[in-house]
Structure formats: structure tokens, C-alpha cells
Amino acid sequence: PYTDAASDGLDVQVLYDGAPRADAQIEVFSKPLGDDQAEATVTKVQTDADGRATVTVENGRQYLLDSVVFREPADDLMAGFDPQWETLWASLTFGLPAD
């Protein structure tokens, strides 16, 4: 869905229950496009008050972005267990052609 040049980065927004997640961490995993054996580099960015952040990206690389919400679990989440928290994960994967 993105047609803008990647030279200025990729603008993303993180939401939770339809509302922007201010000051949320986004982890950015990156490695060369098509090289599934390469070790990923990991960087982190924080969202602003509107849940928005700009992720620096480069042509010829593949990316996975994720953001995690930790929350108290629902009472009926796991009968017979006593979980301390529940996690909700959002992720985005994409690649940028080399040229």
C-alpha cells in the first residue's frame, strides 16, 4: 500500500482498542532481502503522542516491525492457571526492492 520513496523512512501508527498508543516501543528487525539465513539487526523506535513513528528503512532489505501490549489477563483466560499478564502482539512484515 506504500508508494512513497523510502528515503524519508516509513511512517507507521500503533493503535490499541482503536486509540493511539503513545510512547510505545516498536522493535524493527531487518536483514538483506532474500537472505533468510542472515542474522537480523534489531533497532527500536518510540511512538509519539499520536502513536506515530518513522522507521528508517533501506532498499534491498526485509523488515519485521512489532509492538507488544502487556495487560492483566481476563479472569477466564486460562482455567486452572494463574497467569500474571497477557500479551497482545501487532506485527508488520515487508521488503523493499534493491532498486
CYANA upper distance limits for C-alpha pairs under 8 A (distance plus 0.5 A):
  5 ALA  CA      9 GLY  CA      8.47
  6 ALA  CA     10 LEU  CA      6.81
  6 ALA  CA     57 VAL  CA      6.89
  6 ALA  CA     58 GLU  CA      7.40
  6 ALA  CA     59 ASN  CA      8.04
  7 SER  CA     57 VAL  CA      7.88
  7 SER  CA     58 GLU  CA      7.86
  8 ASP  CA     56 THR  CA      7.78
  9 GLY  CA     54 THR  CA      6.28
  9 GLY  CA     55 VAL  CA      5.75
  9 GLY  CA     56 THR  CA      4.92
  9 GLY  CA     57 VAL  CA      5.97
 10 LEU  CA     54 THR  CA      5.87
 10 LEU  CA     55 VAL  CA      5.56
 10 LEU  CA     56 THR  CA      6.98
 10 LEU  CA     57 VAL  CA      7.28
 11 ASP  CA     52 ARG  CA      7.57
 11 ASP  CA     53 ALA  CA      6.35
 11 ASP  CA     54 THR  CA      4.92
 11 ASP  CA     55 VAL  CA      6.87
 12 VAL  CA     52 ARG  CA      6.16
 12 VAL  CA     53 ALA  CA      6.07
 12 VAL  CA     54 THR  CA      6.78
 12 VAL  CA     55 VAL  CA      8.01
 13 GLN  CA     20 PRO  CA      7.78
 13 GLN  CA     47 THR  CA      8.09
 13 GLN  CA     50 ASP  CA      8.24
 13 GLN  CA     51 GLY  CA      5.76
 13 GLN  CA     52 ARG  CA      4.75
 13 GLN  CA     53 ALA  CA      6.89
 14 VAL  CA     20 PRO  CA      6.44
 14 VAL  CA     21 ARG  CA      6.16
 14 VAL  CA     24 ALA  CA      8.19
 14 VAL  CA     47 THR  CA      8.03
 14 VAL  CA     51 GLY  CA      5.66
 14 VAL  CA     52 ARG  CA      6.96
 14 VAL  CA     67 SER  CA      8.13
 15 LEU  CA     19 ALA  CA      5.65
 15 LEU  CA     20 PRO  CA      4.90
 15 LEU  CA     21 ARG  CA      5.80
 15 LEU  CA     51 GLY  CA      7.18
 16 TYR  CA     20 PRO  CA      6.88
 16 TYR  CA     21 ARG  CA      6.72
 20 PRO  CA     49 ALA  CA      8.15
 20 PRO  CA     50 ASP  CA      5.93
 20 PRO  CA     51 GLY  CA      5.02
 20 PRO  CA     52 ARG  CA      8.33
 21 ARG  CA     47 THR  CA      7.75
 21 ARG  CA     49 ALA  CA      7.95
 21 ARG  CA     50 ASP  CA      7.42
 21 ARG  CA     51 GLY  CA      5.03
 22 ALA  CA     47 THR  CA      6.20
 22 ALA  CA     48 ASP  CA      5.91
 22 ALA  CA     49 ALA  CA      4.95
 22 ALA  CA     50 ASP  CA      6.35
 22 ALA  CA     51 GLY  CA      5.09
 22 ALA  CA     52 ARG  CA      8.31
 23 ASP  CA     46 GLN  CA      5.99
 23 ASP  CA     47 THR  CA      5.28
 23 ASP  CA     48 ASP  CA      6.08
 23 ASP  CA     49 ALA  CA      7.05
 23 ASP  CA     51 GLY  CA      7.43
 24 ALA  CA     46 GLN  CA      5.92
 24 ALA  CA     47 THR  CA      5.73
 24 ALA  CA     48 ASP  CA      8.41
 24 ALA  CA     51 GLY  CA      7.60
 24 ALA  CA     67 SER  CA      7.83
 25 GLN  CA     44 LYS  CA      7.14
 25 GLN  CA     45 VAL  CA      6.36
 25 GLN  CA     46 GLN  CA      5.17
 25 GLN  CA     47 THR  CA      7.10
 25 GLN  CA     67 SER  CA      6.66
 25 GLN  CA     68 VAL  CA      8.34
 26 ILE  CA     44 LYS  CA      6.10
 26 ILE  CA     45 VAL  CA      5.79
 26 ILE  CA     46 GLN  CA      6.60
 26 ILE  CA     47 THR  CA      8.03
 26 ILE  CA     65 LEU  CA      6.99
 26 ILE  CA     66 ASP  CA      6.05
 26 ILE  CA     67 SER  CA      5.35
 27 GLU  CA     42 VAL  CA      7.28
 27 GLU  CA     43 THR  CA      6.43
 27 GLU  CA     44 LYS  CA      5.09
 27 GLU  CA     45 VAL  CA      7.18
 27 GLU  CA     65 LEU  CA      6.13
 27 GLU  CA     66 ASP  CA      5.87
 27 GLU  CA     67 SER  CA      7.02
 28 VAL  CA     41 THR  CA      8.46
 28 VAL  CA     42 VAL  CA      6.00
 28 VAL  CA     43 THR  CA      5.65
 28 VAL  CA     44 LYS  CA      6.34
 28 VAL  CA     45 VAL  CA      8.25
 28 VAL  CA     55 VAL  CA      8.35
 28 VAL  CA     63 TYR  CA      7.40
 28 VAL  CA     64 LEU  CA      6.46
 28 VAL  CA     65 LEU  CA      5.18
 28 VAL  CA     66 ASP  CA      7.33
 29 PHE  CA     40 ALA  CA      6.27
 29 PHE  CA     41 THR  CA      6.12
 29 PHE  CA     42 VAL  CA      5.17
 29 PHE  CA     43 THR  CA      7.26
 29 PHE  CA     63 TYR  CA      6.06
 29 PHE  CA     64 LEU  CA      5.59
 29 PHE  CA     65 LEU  CA      6.82
 30 SER  CA     40 ALA  CA      5.64
 30 SER  CA     41 THR  CA      5.77
 30 SER  CA     42 VAL  CA      7.08
 30 SER  CA     61 ARG  CA      7.02
 30 SER  CA     62 GLN  CA      6.16
 30 SER  CA     63 TYR  CA      5.12
 30 SER  CA     64 LEU  CA      7.14
 31 LYS  CA     35 ASP  CA      7.72
 31 LYS  CA     36 ASP  CA      8.42
 31 LYS  CA     38 ALA  CA      6.89
 31 LYS  CA     39 GLU  CA      7.19
 31 LYS  CA     40 ALA  CA      5.35
 31 LYS  CA     41 THR  CA      6.92
 31 LYS  CA     61 ARG  CA      6.03
 31 LYS  CA     62 GLN  CA      6.10
 31 LYS  CA     63 TYR  CA      7.37
 32 PRO  CA     36 ASP  CA      8.49
 32 PRO  CA     38 ALA  CA      7.63
 32 PRO  CA     60 GLY  CA      6.59
 32 PRO  CA     61 ARG  CA      4.83
 32 PRO  CA     62 GLN  CA      6.53
 33 LEU  CA     60 GLY  CA      5.82
 33 LEU  CA     61 ARG  CA      4.79
 33 LEU  CA     62 GLN  CA      5.35
 33 LEU  CA     95 GLY  CA      7.06
 33 LEU  CA     96 LEU  CA      8.01
 33 LEU  CA     97 PRO  CA      8.13
 34 GLY  CA     62 GLN  CA      8.18
 45 VAL  CA     53 ALA  CA      7.56
 45 VAL  CA     54 THR  CA      8.44
 45 VAL  CA     55 VAL  CA      7.67
 46 GLN  CA     53 ALA  CA      7.01
 47 THR  CA     51 GLY  CA      5.35
 47 THR  CA     52 ARG  CA      5.37
 47 THR  CA     53 ALA  CA      5.26
 48 ASP  CA     52 ARG  CA      5.86
 48 ASP  CA     53 ALA  CA      6.90
 57 VAL  CA     61 ARG  CA      8.36
 58 GLU  CA     96 LEU  CA      7.61
 59 ASN  CA     96 LEU  CA      5.43
 59 ASN  CA     97 PRO  CA      6.08
 59 ASN  CA     98 ALA  CA      5.39
 59 ASN  CA     99 ASP  CA      7.12
 60 GLY  CA     95 GLY  CA      7.83
 60 GLY  CA     96 LEU  CA      5.92
 60 GLY  CA     97 PRO  CA      5.45
 60 GLY  CA     98 ALA  CA      4.26
 60 GLY  CA     99 ASP  CA      7.77
 61 ARG  CA     95 GLY  CA      6.25
 61 ARG  CA     96 LEU  CA      6.20
 61 ARG  CA     97 PRO  CA      7.78
 61 ARG  CA     98 ALA  CA      7.95
 62 GLN  CA     93 THR  CA      8.06
 62 GLN  CA     94 PHE  CA      6.32
 62 GLN  CA     95 GLY  CA      4.48
 62 GLN  CA     96 LEU  CA      6.89
 63 TYR  CA     92 LEU  CA      8.40
 63 TYR  CA     93 THR  CA      6.01
 63 TYR  CA     94 PHE  CA      5.88
 63 TYR  CA     95 GLY  CA      6.42
 64 LEU  CA     91 SER  CA      7.27
 64 LEU  CA     92 LEU  CA      6.12
 64 LEU  CA     93 THR  CA      4.94
 64 LEU  CA     94 PHE  CA      7.28
 65 LEU  CA     91 SER  CA      5.86
 65 LEU  CA     92 LEU  CA      5.62
 65 LEU  CA     93 THR  CA      6.94
 66 ASP  CA     89 TRP  CA      7.40
 66 ASP  CA     90 ALA  CA      6.01
 66 ASP  CA     91 SER  CA      4.74
 66 ASP  CA     92 LEU  CA      7.05
 67 SER  CA     89 TRP  CA      6.49
 67 SER  CA     90 ALA  CA      5.90
 67 SER  CA     91 SER  CA      7.09
 68 VAL  CA     87 THR  CA      7.03
 68 VAL  CA     88 LEU  CA      6.14
 68 VAL  CA     89 TRP  CA      5.13
 68 VAL  CA     90 ALA  CA      6.90
 69 VAL  CA     87 THR  CA      6.00
 69 VAL  CA     88 LEU  CA      5.59
 69 VAL  CA     89 TRP  CA      7.05
 70 PHE  CA     85 TRP  CA      6.87
 70 PHE  CA     86 GLU  CA      6.24
 70 PHE  CA     87 THR  CA      5.16
 70 PHE  CA     88 LEU  CA      7.18
 71 ARG  CA     85 TRP  CA      6.00
 71 ARG  CA     86 GLU  CA      5.82
 71 ARG  CA     87 THR  CA      6.90
 72 GLU  CA     84 GLN  CA      7.31
 72 GLU  CA     85 TRP  CA      5.22
 72 GLU  CA     86 GLU  CA      6.42
 73 PRO  CA     77 LEU  CA      6.84
 73 PRO  CA     83 PRO  CA      7.42
 73 PRO  CA     84 GLN  CA      7.58
 73 PRO  CA     85 TRP  CA      5.74
 73 PRO  CA     86 GLU  CA      5.48
 78 MET  CA     82 ASP  CA      7.94
 78 MET  CA     83 PRO  CA      8.02
